[in-house]
Amino acid sequence: MEKQEFINKVDQYLIDPENIKKQAAINAKLNRQVDLAKTFFDKYDLALQRSSYIKNKALENTDKLLANFEFDLNNTKIKVIWATDAANAMNEIAALSKSYALPVYFDDAQIIKELDKDAESAALNISKTADVKSNFIALTKADFLVADSSSIICLNHETKAKQIQGNAAVQIFVCGIDAVIQSYNDLELIAALQSTNKYGEPTHANISIYNGNKLNEDDALKEDLYVIILDNGRSQILADHEQRSVLNCIHCNACSRSCPVALFSGEKAYGTVYTGPYGALVSHHIENNSNLTHLAFASTLCSKCNDVCPMNINISAFLAYSRRNAVKNKCVSKTENLTIYFWKNAVMKRSNMDKGGAKVKGFMFKQMLRKAWGNKREMPTVAHKSFNQLWRERKDFGN
Ligand code: SF4
């Protein structure tokens, strides 16, 4: 989605202030529940530090942990499929559907939407509604992969996803390469933080664990099970040492609920799978679309997202890095570059700044910033005396 399209959609959303009131009330209610759920932790701040440490360590060892996860699944009923991008994953799913001669039903988890962003599901006979009585393949998200025990973890609050998984003849799970963690000990803390910050509940209602290592025991998996480990631009983020810890995200949505821009623009304006501050950081990688870099500018950089993030991700700093990268990679317009160039030259020298009166400066601001400022707010007027002049007068420095 281009920048102008984003602005148009925000304008449409803002026409009805009821939208914002409704969303603000929903956010406030959930935030109150989240605050209450946080009291179940003895030391919430310590939990944040630990979770961030655990996930950072996992991120640094992603390759080893994923190799470990796959190695122990050899000779089990769980098969690992590596997918570099969404098209790759969709082809694998279509091939499985063909070989089992079964339809594929999927839920609307974000990672599944990642696969279907070009609406290829229709072409591949993959559908969204499941008739749980007939034979079918279930395509659902996996939340975490535990490397030590080669387990697939699904955390849900909705019974529908569990019902679909439970009735399927074949299961396909999808998760990103960033979903791998070391052990169950790590999972306990991270899952509790996710549930607390996503649903305002201290723990998930449904926790399903699929472990391929029980092939020869009585409780071995009866059905075939596949796990698609999806890259889809994540390795680009992982390669970026400055911003890689954004992959520590556990998709709790707390940053979106706290972000004033996300509140006033509405989810639909983003037009991307992931929205809010997290979406602004990762969408251009995940959707492989450099036109989405403008989303990093859709932020007030107020740092509220940092304050609420349970993984201690420095989101606002990463947004600032993304802006810098967008400028470096020439993803901003020439007019904007020129404006900033003249602005920089003007403010670097006191004699330049003092040129012209308040009226001339006001006129210049309006001309330069009119488009970016928009018509929803008044442009502030320039004070008659500059800070420098006031300072000199008050300190009696003379002119
Ligand atoms: S960036 Fe942090 S607050 Fe936002 S969804 Fe991810 S974990 Fe939650």
Residues whose N, C-alpha, C, O or C-beta is under 5 A from the ligand:
A	BS01	SF4	C249 I250 H251 C252 N253 A254 C255 Y278 C305 V308 C309 P310 M311 I313
